[in-house]
């Protein structure tokens, strides 16, 4: 039975081919009057080709999306989202994309988790770059889901190198002063927040704005241990404006990315860019060690330090934040310059 005019056709190509059946439609005519074909796809069986042709005629947009390559998906996503992010984030995504060159021309729906993992494992770079590549695949997966290109996120099945054990080298006073010199730049407030609160990265990213008391200038946060969970940390005067500005954004979480919860992997992109600019080699956790070291050097009360850090010690009995205790904690925090 002949197909209707404009419906397209299925032809068998000559030669020994793994997929000899071609589904195609006439998209125009050349100057000699010969048809110009738009290829829908190649298939092992005629029936597969006929089904693909029928699907195309029912909804050509879906079929075209099914063929979109990783590069085409990246181009569409970057055109939409790069304007909403910082230049450093966009640069990080572009760099990560270059590492995925072997997959650029592969239809995105055909890319498997093991292929993503091979890109990460074979990039020849450390945990920072591996994390950036993993983050990129996560962003592309989300965008592909929006377009109905894929039905599941393979990026949830891949992993990057863990952050190496830190030598726990605290920031020097000179280095802290260098951070203050660029305090007006994007995300530098988070570095100073770490240095003046002692929070861990996992604690910082989960602080809810509702737990920031701007009247008392305190933050309730902490998640790791019983002693550290929901501890109260006064906001040092030097970072109060940063906290006020973050809280005024109206997001659920104090430190958010595009209005949503900030992931640790995304935050490391910001952190690494700042450290590169400052020509320093520190981890966020070293801010926590810096916080304690500076308080020790300033002669702070050990009980107050343990309360601020969320540590259990014989000097800290039942954790009750009385008015006196809060005043003591504020006095302790204010020992930092």
N, C-alpha and C positions, 0 to 999 in steps of 0.2 A: 504494500500500500504506500502510495506516494505521500510524502509529508506536505503540509500546506505551504504556500508561498511564504518565504521569509522565516520559516521555522528552523531551517538549517538541515544539515545532513551528517551521516556517518559514513566514512569511507575506509576501506582497508588499504593500507600503504604497502608498497612492494618491499621485498627483501625480508631477511630474517630478523624480525624485531620482537622485543619482549612485550611491547605494547603497540600492536600494529593498527588498532582501530582509532581513528581520529574523529572527534566530534567537532564540527565547525559551523560557522555561519558566514554568509556573505555580508561584508561590511561596506562594500563599495565596488567600483569598477575602475580599472586603469585606462590609460589613454587609448589602448588597443581594443578596449571592450571586454577584456578578460576580468573575471571576478577577483576581488581581493578578499581573502578569507581571514576571519578572526578565529583563532584556535581556542576552543574551550578546554580541550585536554586530550591526552592519549591514554588508551585503555587496552587491557589484555583481552577482553571479550567484547563482542559487539553489543551485548545486552548492557554492559556497564556504560558504554559510550552513549547508547540510546537513553539510559536513565539520566546521565549527566546533561544531555541535550534537553531532555524534558524539564529537569530542574532549572536549567538556565532560562528556559522560556517562561517558567512559572515565576522565578525571582532571580533575574540576572545579577542583582546587587550581591546576593548571598554567595553566588558561585564565584564572583570576582573577588570577594573578600577571602574566600577559601584559598585563593591562589596568591594572596598578598605575601610578599617576601619579608624577611626580617628587616631588610634595609628600607623597604617601602613603609613598613609599620613604624620603624624608628623615625622616618622623615615626617610622617603624619603626626606622631606623638610629640616630637620635638617642636614642630611648628605650632602645636596647640599649647604646650606646657612650658617651654623654655622661657617665655616671657613672664611667667608667674614665679620663677625661681631665681635665685642669685646667680651671678655670672660664674662663681666658683662651682656651684652645683651643676650647671649646664656643662662646664668644661670637664668636670669629672665624668659625667655621663658620656660625653663625646669620646673621651679617652678610653672608657670601658668598652664602648661600641667598637673601637678599632681593634681591640683584642678578640672580638667575635667575628673577624673577617671571614673565616671558613663557613659561617652560617648566613652571611649577608644575603645570598641569592636563593636561600632555601625557603619554601613556603612556610610561614611561621607555624601554621597548624601542624606541620609535619616534624617540627623540632622536638626531640625527646629530652627528658631530664638528663639522661646520660651524656647527650651531646653538649648541653649547657655545662655540665660538670667537667667535661673534657676541656672546654674553653677555660674554665677557672683553673683546673689543675695544670694546664699546659701554658699558662700565661707567663710563667717564669718570674713572677713578681711576688711580693710579700702579702701579708694579711690585709693591708690597706687597699691595694689594688684588687685583690680577690674579693674583698667585701664590696667594692664599688661595682664589680662585674655582676655579682650576685644581686645587688640592689637594682641594677639596670634591668636584669631579666625579670625581677619582680615588678618593676614599673611597666615594662612592655606586656607582661602577662595581664596586668590589671586593665591596660588599654585594650588589649586583644579581647578580653572578656566583655568590655563595653561594646565592642563592635560585633560580638558574636562570632569572632574568628575561632576561638577555642572555647571549650566547656569546662576545662580544669586548669589550674595553675601548676605547671611543672616546676616552677621556681621554688615552690615550697618543699621540694624533694632534694634540693641541692644544698651544698654547704661550702663555706670558705674557710681558709686557715684561721685558727683561733688567734686571738691577741696574745702575743708572746708574754711570758712571765716578766713582770716589771722588775727592774733593779731598784725601784722605789727611791729614785733620786729626787729629793724635794726641789722646788723652784728656789732660786736664790732671791734675795731682796732686789738685786739688780734686774733679774728676769721679770719679777712681778712689776717693777717700775716700767719695763719695756711693754708689758701687756697693757698697763694703764695708758700708755702713750697712744695706743690705737683703739681705745675703749669705744670710740664712736662707730667703729666698723661692725658690720653685720656678724652676729653670733659671738663677738668677743665678750659681750656681757655674760655669756654662759661660762667662759673660762674664769672670769672674776667671781662669778656666783659660786663655782666650785671652791675657789681659793678662800672664800670668806664664809662658807657654810659647812664644809667637810662632807657634803653629800656624795654618795656614789653615783655613777652614771645611771644605773638602773633606778635609783631613787629620784634623781633629778627629772628623768623622763616621765615619771608617774606622779609627780606632785600636781594635785588638782588645784585650780585657782580658788576653789571654794575653801581650801585649807590654808589660804594666805590671809592673815589678819592684818590689814593695813592700819587699823587703829592701834593695836598693840605692837605692830611691826614684828610679827613672828610668823614662822612657817611650821606647819605640822607635816612631817613626811618620814620616810624610812620604811623599808620593806624586808630587810634581809633576816634579822633575828628578832627574838622576843624583846630584847633590850633596845633594839634599834627601831622597831616598828612604831610608827606614829609618834616619834619623839618631837619635841618642840625646839626649834632653833631660832633665836632672835636674828633679825635682819640687820647686818652691820650698816651703819650710817652711810658708808661709801658706796654700797650697792643698792640702797633703798630705792633710788630713782629707777634703776634697771628693773627691779621687781614691780614697782608701780606701773611702769610702761608695759611690761609683759602682761600684768593682770588686767590692764585697761583694754587689751585686745579682745577680751570677752570669750576666750576659748575655754574648753573644759580643762585642758592641761596648761599649766603655767608656761612651759616651753613646748610650743606646738610647731608643726611644719605644715603649712598650707591649711591651717585650721584643725589639723588632726593630730593624734598622738604621734610623737616623734620616736622613731625607732633608733636603737643604738647604732645600727649599721649606717643609717642616714646621718646621724650625728657625727660619726667618725669622719665622714667626708668633710664636714665643716671644721672639725677639730684639726685634721691633718693639714688643711689649707692654711689655718691660722698658724700652726706650728712651723710650717714651711716658710711663711712670710717672716716669722720672728727668728727663723734659723735656730729653732730649739727642737729637742727630741724628748718630749714628755708625753705621758699618757694622762687621761683624765683622772685615773686613780692616784696619780702622784700629787694631784691637788689636795687630795684627802690627807696624804702624809705631810704635805706642806702645812696644811691647816693645823694639824696636831703639833708638828715640830715648832711652828711659830708660837703657838700658845705655851708650849713647854718653855721655850726660850724667854717668853715674857713673864714667866713665873706664875702662870694660871693655876688655880686650884685643881688638883687631879680629879676630884669628884665631878667638878663642872665639865672638865674636858671629856670624861667618860660619858656624861649625860649628853653632851653635844655630839659626840661621835657615835653614840648608840652602843657603847661597850658595856659589858658586864664586869664589875669589879667589886671587891670587898668594901670599897668606899661608897658604892651605890646600893642602897637597900631597895625598898619599894619605891618605884618611880612615881612620885607625886609632885606635880608642878604647882607648888604654893606660890603666893605672891613674892615671898622672899626668895624662893628658888629661881623664879623668872628674873628677878632683879640681879641675882648672882650670875645667871647665865648671860644677861646683857652686859654686865660689867666685864665678864670673861671675854666675850666677843669683842668688846671695845678695846681690849688690849692690843688687838691687831691694828697695824698702821695702814 
